[in-house]
Amino acid sequence: MRKIKRFIIFIVETPIPKAKRSGIWQVEQSRAAEGLIPRSLLSNLFPKLALGFIPVIIFLAALLVGGCSMTGKTVVEEGTPQGKQPPAHHTKNGFQNIYHNPEHGFADFLRWKWGHIPDEEPAIAHAQMMPYVPDIVAPDYQRINHPDPAKIQITWIGQSTFLIQVEGINILTDPVFSGRLTPILGIGFKRKSLPGIPFDRLPPIHAVLISHNHYDHLDLYTVKKLGNKPKYFVPLKLGRWFRNRKITNYKEMDWWDTAMFKGISIVSVPAQHFSRRTLFDGNKTLWAGWVLETKHGKIFFAGDTGYASHFKEIREKLGPMRLALLPIGSYRPRWYMKTIHMDPADAVLAHKDLQAEQSIAMHWGTFYIADEQLGEPPLYLKIVMKEALMADDSFLVMKFGETRIF
């Protein structure tokens, strides 16, 4: 069963090529179609046929389309004025990376899962790793419910979910409060740490930043709980997903678009990743990071990204960051994950490119998505920081539920 659950990474965090839609896949519009494929179904396909005919069909379709590249040429959209080219990250039917384009398809995924690749040495030897126990603190509700509007206040809830409080505004990033990442048959990545703040104890939420549509960043359960009250800032073409769920209080934004919200400038910035929620919507919606330009400094939320030159580009266009929220986990095996997920060494490079005064680690310790042990990323980060002669407080690892004031 563990192998089945972990196969889900095929769609959640694995780029595969496009395929022509057939009639049977019209069910993808339903809630059931938003589930994911069991992770190692192929390795023991026949014993699992009893689980039902539909999962097998889904798997076979994935197998047929899985070995090709996702790269594609930029094409002028129909209706684009003559002589005006769309941005480089736009394609005819969606979007693409313009830095390091992920080209690992389903065949590469199978090579990874079947072990037909050279072994990678872990950053931390297994013998040095203690069994993972989430480091949790009781939420400081006095601070959470009465933040100082003249300060930046950050609470880590888990994975890429932060509560950012500044200038009297409460903002959630990629809010995920589900116990599992998918609703189908209880199959999915099980949460390894409870949310740092229970959903029912959140302060009123005014705005939500969504980086992309992967299940560990866009959670249907949480969006339904939040409802239409907060303003959702989402990447281009993701608005339809919200409209289909009767959420209309959103703003779609392309890279480098800017919106004002209660006196704060919100800028959509590039990321090196991809999007996918079903077999047939790969890269149909954009992925992005976000910068909040406040009176007390700029806050950068990276979303999900590999390391590339976009960090320098963001700093050149927007200036140094007061705070950078950077992913440090789900990075092994590196040959497969490098272009879509940073490891701690990459995160330190991003911290420097952004000229961030301080950075905060995220995207680790919450869901077991990749091959590294859940507790490895912060230990690896500490080693990289020491080698880079960085101050201990320049790149912070927060506890679940911890609140910091800047």
Secondary structure as the mmCIF struct_conf table of DSSP 4:
data_model
#
loop_
_struct_conf.conf_type_id
_struct_conf.id
_struct_conf.beg_label_comp_id
_struct_conf.beg_label_asym_id
_struct_conf.beg_label_seq_id
_struct_conf.end_label_comp_id
_struct_conf.end_label_asym_id
_struct_conf.end_label_seq_id
HELX_RH_AL_P HELX_RH_AL_P1 ARG A 2 ARG A 6
TURN_TY1_P TURN_TY1_P1 PHE A 7 ILE A 8
HELX_RH_AL_P HELX_RH_AL_P2 ILE A 9 VAL A 12
BEND BEND1 GLU A 13 GLU A 13
HELX_RH_3T_P HELX_RH_3T_P1 GLY A 23 GLN A 29
BEND BEND2 SER A 30 ARG A 31
HELX_RH_3T_P HELX_RH_3T_P2 ALA A 32 GLU A 34
BEND BEND3 GLY A 35 GLY A 35
TURN_TY1_P TURN_TY1_P2 ARG A 39 LEU A 41
HELX_RH_3T_P HELX_RH_3T_P3 LEU A 42 ASN A 44
TURN_TY1_P TURN_TY1_P3 LEU A 45 LEU A 45
HELX_RH_3T_P HELX_RH_3T_P4 PHE A 46 LEU A 51
HELX_RH_AL_P HELX_RH_AL_P3 PHE A 53 VAL A 65
TURN_TY1_P TURN_TY1_P4 GLY A 66 GLY A 67
BEND BEND4 CYS A 68 CYS A 68
HELX_LH_PP_P HELX_LH_PP_P1 VAL A 76 GLU A 77
TURN_TY1_P TURN_TY1_P5 GLU A 78 GLY A 79
HELX_LH_PP_P HELX_LH_PP_P2 THR A 80 PRO A 81
TURN_TY1_P TURN_TY1_P6 GLN A 82 GLY A 83
HELX_LH_PP_P HELX_LH_PP_P3 GLN A 85 PRO A 87
TURN_TY1_P TURN_TY1_P7 ALA A 88 HIS A 89
STRN STRN1 HIS A 90 HIS A 90
BEND BEND5 LYS A 92 GLY A 94
STRN STRN2 PHE A 95 PHE A 95
BEND BEND6 ILE A 98 HIS A 100
HELX_RH_AL_P HELX_RH_AL_P4 PHE A 106 TRP A 114
TURN_TY1_P TURN_TY1_P8 GLY A 115 GLY A 115
BEND BEND7 ILE A 117 ILE A 117
BEND BEND8 ALA A 123 ILE A 124
HELX_RH_3T_P HELX_RH_3T_P5 HIS A 126 GLN A 128
HELX_LH_PP_P HELX_LH_PP_P4 MET A 129 TYR A 132
STRN STRN3 ILE A 136 ILE A 136
HELX_RH_AL_P HELX_RH_AL_P5 TYR A 141 ASN A 145
BEND BEND9 HIS A 146 HIS A 146
TURN_TY1_P TURN_TY1_P9 PRO A 149 ALA A 150
BEND BEND10 LYS A 151 LYS A 151
STRN STRN4 ILE A 152 GLY A 158
TURN_TY1_P TURN_TY1_P10 GLN A 159 SER A 160
STRN STRN5 THR A 161 VAL A 166
TURN_TY1_P TURN_TY1_P11 GLU A 167 GLY A 168
STRN STRN6 ILE A 169 THR A 173
BEND BEND11 ASP A 174 ASP A 174
BEND BEND12 GLY A 179 GLY A 179
STRN STRN7 ARG A 180 ARG A 180
BEND BEND13 LEU A 181 LEU A 181
HELX_RH_3T_P HELX_RH_3T_P6 ILE A 184 GLY A 186
BEND BEND14 GLY A 188 GLY A 188
HELX_LH_PP_P HELX_LH_PP_P5 PHE A 189 PHE A 189
STRN STRN8 LYS A 190 LYS A 190
HELX_LH_PP_P HELX_LH_PP_P6 ARG A 191 ARG A 191
BEND BEND15 LYS A 192 SER A 193
BEND BEND16 GLY A 196 ILE A 197
HELX_RH_3T_P HELX_RH_3T_P7 PHE A 199 ARG A 201
HELX_LH_PP_P HELX_LH_PP_P7 LEU A 202 ILE A 205
STRN STRN9 ALA A 207 LEU A 209
BEND BEND17 HIS A 214 HIS A 214
TURN_TY1_P TURN_TY1_P12 TYR A 215 HIS A 217
BEND BEND18 LEU A 218 LEU A 218
HELX_RH_AL_P HELX_RH_AL_P6 LEU A 220 LEU A 226
TURN_TY1_P TURN_TY1_P13 GLY A 227 ASN A 228
BEND BEND19 LYS A 229 PRO A 230
STRN STRN10 LYS A 231 PRO A 235
TURN_TY1_P TURN_TY1_P14 LEU A 236 LYS A 237
HELX_RH_AL_P HELX_RH_AL_P7 GLY A 239 ARG A 243
TURN_TY1_P TURN_TY1_P15 ASN A 244 LYS A 246
STRN STRN11 TYR A 250 MET A 253
TURN_TY1_P TURN_TY1_P16 TRP A 255 TRP A 256
STRN STRN12 THR A 258 PHE A 261
TURN_TY1_P TURN_TY1_P17 LYS A 262 GLY A 263
STRN STRN13 ILE A 264 VAL A 269
BEND BEND20 GLN A 272 GLN A 272
BEND BEND21 ARG A 277 THR A 278
TURN_TY1_P TURN_TY1_P18 LEU A 279 PHE A 280
TURN_TY1_P TURN_TY1_P19 GLY A 282 ASN A 283
BEND BEND22 LYS A 284 THR A 285
STRN STRN14 GLY A 289 THR A 294
TURN_TY1_P TURN_TY1_P20 LYS A 295 HIS A 296
STRN STRN15 GLY A 297 PHE A 301
BEND BEND23 ASP A 304 ASP A 304
TURN_TY1_P TURN_TY1_P21 SER A 309 SER A 309
HELX_RH_AL_P HELX_RH_AL_P8 HIS A 310 LEU A 318
BEND BEND24 ARG A 322 ARG A 322
STRN STRN16 LEU A 323 PRO A 327
BEND BEND25 PRO A 333 PRO A 333
HELX_RH_AL_P HELX_RH_AL_P9 ARG A 334 MET A 337
TURN_TY1_P TURN_TY1_P22 LYS A 338 ILE A 340
BEND BEND26 HIS A 341 HIS A 341
HELX_RH_AL_P HELX_RH_AL_P10 PRO A 344 ASP A 353
TURN_TY1_P TURN_TY1_P23 LEU A 354 GLN A 355
BEND BEND27 GLU A 357 GLU A 357
STRN STRN17 GLN A 358 MET A 362
BEND BEND28 HIS A 363 HIS A 363
BEND BEND29 GLY A 365 PHE A 367
BEND BEND30 ALA A 370 GLU A 372
TURN_TY1_P TURN_TY1_P24 LEU A 374 GLY A 375
HELX_RH_AL_P HELX_RH_AL_P11 GLU A 376 GLU A 387
TURN_TY1_P TURN_TY1_P25 ALA A 388 LEU A 389
TURN_TY1_P TURN_TY1_P26 ASP A 392 ASP A 393
BEND BEND31 SER A 394 SER A 394
STRN STRN18 PHE A 395 LEU A 396
HELX_LH_PP_P HELX_LH_PP_P8 MET A 398 LYS A 399
STRN STRN19 PHE A 400 PHE A 400
TURN_TY1_P TURN_TY1_P27 GLY A 401 GLY A 401
STRN STRN20 THR A 403 ILE A 405
#
